Amino acid sequence: MWDRLNQIEKRYEELNRQISKPEIATDLKKVQALAQERAGIEDVVATYRKYKATTKQLEDTKAMLDSKLDEEMAALARQEIEKLLPQQDRLLEALKLALLPKDANDDRDIIIEIRAGAGGNEAGLFAADLFRMYSRYALSKGWAVDIINSNESGIGGFKEIIFEVRGKGAFSRLKYERGVHRVQRVPVTESSGRLHTSTATVAILPQADEVEVKINPDDLRIDIYHSGGAGGQNVNKVATAVRITHLPTGIVSTCQDERSQLRNRTKAMSVLRARLLDIERTKQEAAITQQRRSQVGTGDRAEKIRTYNFPQDRVSDHRLGKNLHNLPRIMDGELDELIDALSASEQTKQTEKQPA
């Protein structure tokens, strides 16, 4: 660990030297590349230097106690040590976390796919609630939300809704949401007031660049048709909806929410690339339904990552074994407490796997 930190610090100093060279300063692309690399390690270097300074101060203060000090100075030295020890521990933990392998997808924009699972119309309403929850969370972070395709259930819910979230760190925060979500509540459609359990599945796909996923145009079948959703005269008169089928895998990507055929096609291609990247990333050569099942299962009630219990005002994350209350606040997009806990849990698991 310490050898690696020393190497990172040396590399940081070397990057500073290179950026300051006149012959490099005139090469904009080179400067940008060096500055980007430096930005990626400067927090680690700053923490490492704070750790070294704290350790040196701690050693010097302990050495003072070994010398002949009057009682008042000795008491001050002991107080300083009591303050520095926890500070050193916090910095050490921060360094361990900083050195953990980073997910290459963490800074990517994402595509979220929410589908109603078990539970009929109530599952569709719950899918709509999840869409609202993630949309509000994204907007609170300053991220952009754009619907790609949706299939309404007819009573205000969704059989399926696919949308993109654009913003730095979107995948790093929302990747923990993939899986089966379960809701327990009395549906508005239930006249007898019985508690109902239903599910919705959530898939989180990092967006792919064109250079990462090369798609042969000959492998695509593109169908243009009239949109089935709202949109007034444009929908009725102009065929703008786009369905793209990737023939080798059977993946179908559809977009009909835009009035422009070009924009619908661009969005459908974005979804297709994300799905292909997801398959490649997990080394599966299966159709997208099989790939999605690795994230969200079949949608059965037993396969759940989280339960939203409305009568008891409780959200239970089954991966953490943790319960939170004030469910309306969470459904309104205040997810940071849950996501922070999931992130910390994942970091702890990774830290335990690292050699000392």
Long-range contacts (C-beta under 8 A, 24 or more apart in sequence): 1-95, 1-96, 1-99, 1-356, 4-99, 5-44, 5-48, 5-95, 5-99, 8-41, 8-44, 8-45, 8-48, 9-45, 9-48, 9-49, 11-41, 12-38, 12-41, 12-42, 12-45, 43-98, 44-95, 44-98, 44-99, 47-91, 47-94, 47-95, 47-98, 48-95, 50-91, 51-88, 51-91, 51-92, 51-95, 54-84, 54-87, 54-88, 54-91, 55-88, 57-84, 58-84, 58-85, 58-88, 96-351, 96-354, 97-347, 97-351, 99-354, 100-347, 100-350, 100-351, 100-354, 101-350, 103-171, 103-172, 103-175, 105-171, 105-175, 105-206, 105-281, 106-169, 106-171, 106-172, 106-175, 107-168, 107-169, 107-171, 107-172, 108-170, 108-171, 108-206, 108-207, 109-164, 109-165, 109-166, 109-167, 109-170, 109-171, 109-206, 109-207, 110-164, 110-165, 110-170, 110-171, 110-174, 110-175, 110-204, 110-205, 110-206, 110-207, 110-274, 111-148, 111-162, 111-163, 111-164, 111-165, 111-204, 111-205, 111-207, 111-270, 111-271, 111-274, 112-162, 112-163, 112-164, 112-165, 112-174, 112-177, 112-202, 112-203, 112-204, 112-205, 113-160, 113-161, 113-162, 113-201, 113-202, 113-203, 113-205, 113-292, 114-158, 114-160, 114-161, 114-162, 114-200, 114-201, 114-202, 115-159, 115-160, 115-200, 115-201, 115-296, 115-299, 116-153, 116-157, 116-158, 116-159, 116-160, 116-198, 116-200, 117-180, 117-198, 117-199, 117-200, 117-201, 117-298, 117-299, 117-300, 118-198, 118-199, 118-299, 118-300, 118-301, 119-183, 119-196, 119-197, 119-198, 119-199, 120-198, 121-153, 121-155, 121-157, 121-187, 121-189, 122-157, 122-183, 122-187, 122-189, 122-196, 122-198, 123-157, 123-198, 123-199, 123-200, 124-152, 124-153, 124-155, 124-157, 124-158, 124-159, 125-153, 125-155, 125-156, 125-157, 125-187, 125-188, 126-157, 126-181, 126-183, 126-198, 126-199, 126-200, 126-308, 127-157, 127-158, 127-159, 127-160, 127-161, 127-200, 128-156, 128-157, 128-158, 128-161, 129-183, 129-331, 130-181, 130-200, 130-202, 131-158, 131-161, 131-163, 132-331, 132-333, 133-330, 133-331, 133-332, 133-333, 133-335, 134-165, 134-174, 134-177, 134-333, 135-163, 135-333, 136-332, 136-333, 137-174, 137-333, 137-334, 137-335, 138-165, 138-167, 138-170, 138-333, 139-333, 140-333, 140-334, 141-167, 141-169, 141-170, 141-173, 142-167, 143-167, 143-170, 146-267, 147-257, 148-255, 148-257, 148-267, 148-268, 148-270, 148-271, 149-254, 149-255, 149-256, 149-257, 149-267, 149-268, 149-271, 150-229, 150-257, 152-229, 155-189, 162-271, 164-207, 164-267, 164-270, 171-204, 171-206, 173-339, 173-343, 174-204, 174-339, 175-204, 176-339, 176-342, 176-343, 176-346, 177-202, 177-204, 178-202, 178-203, 178-204, 178-295, 178-296, 179-295, 179-296, 179-297, 179-303, 179-304, 179-305, 179-306, 180-296, 180-297, 180-299, 180-300, 180-303, 180-304, 180-305, 181-304, 181-305, 181-306, 181-307, 181-308, 182-301, 182-304, 182-306, 182-307, 182-308, 183-307, 183-308, 183-309, 183-310, 184-307, 184-308, 184-309, 184-310, 184-311, 185-308, 185-309, 185-310, 185-311, 186-310, 186-311, 195-311, 197-301, 198-301, 199-299, 199-300, 199-301, 199-304, 200-299, 201-292, 201-295, 201-296, 201-297, 201-299, 202-296, 203-292, 203-295, 203-296, 204-295, 205-271, 205-274, 205-275, 205-277, 205-278, 206-274, 206-277, 206-278, 206-281, 207-270, 207-273, 207-274, 208-273, 208-274, 208-276, 208-277, 209-273, 210-273, 212-273, 212-277, 213-273, 213-276, 213-277, 213-280, 215-246, 215-269, 215-272, 215-273, 215-276, 219-246, 219-247, 219-248, 220-244, 220-245, 220-246, 220-247, 221-245, 221-247, 222-265, 224-261, 227-256, 227-257, 228-256, 229-256, 229-257, 231-259, 234-259, 235-259, 240-264, 242-268, 243-268, 244-268, 244-269, 244-272, 246-272, 246-276, 249-276, 249-279, 249-287, 249-288, 250-287, 250-288, 251-275, 251-276, 251-287, 251-288, 252-288, 317-341, 317-342, 319-345, 320-345
